[in-house]
Amino acid sequence: MRRDHGRMMALVARTTAGDLLLAEDALQQASLAALQQWPHQGLPDQSTGWLVRCARNKAIDQIRRNGTRARAATVLAAEEAQVAPEDAEVHGLMALMLLQDAR
């Protein structure tokens, strides 16, 4: 994990719209989750991918808890840029739902 830390931080920071503190917190929370789950469930085939996905999910959860609508829209826009055009409509609807929840 040490050798992949910088790359994982960069990937998570993309989800947090460049908020490095939030990205670091989310990555640390994902590491704690791994320490709790992996001894019982075994090491996943793609442990780095697992950590990044978990950290992204934790970052998004924190953004939602903060209730910052503008930041949520930025995160969704960044993720939409990575989505295939046929999935854009679904992600647009998800963005509207997230913004409604942030109110």
C-alpha positions, 0 to 999 in steps of 0.5 A, a space after each residue: 500500500 505504501 508504494 501506491 499511496 500517492 496514486 490512490 490519493 490522486 484518484 480519491 482527490 479527483 472525487 473530492 474536487 481536489 480537497 486533499 484533506 478530505 481525500 486523506 481522511 477518506 483514504 485513512 477511513 478506508 484503510 481502517 475498514 480494510 483492517 477490520 474486514 480483510 482478516 475475516 473476508 480475506 484479501 481482495 484480488 484488487 486490494 488497491 482498487 478496493 481501497 480507492 473505491 471504499 475511500 471514494 465512497 467514504 468521501 462522497 458520504 462525508 460530502 453528503 453529510 456536510 450538505 454542501 450542494 455546490 461541492 456535491 455538484 462538483 463531485 458529480 460533474 467530475 464523475 460524469 466526465 468519466 461516464 459513457 455518453 449513454 450513461 450520462 442521463 442516468 447520472 444526471 438524474 442521480 445528480 438531481 437526486 443528490 442535490 435534493 438530498 443535500 437541501 
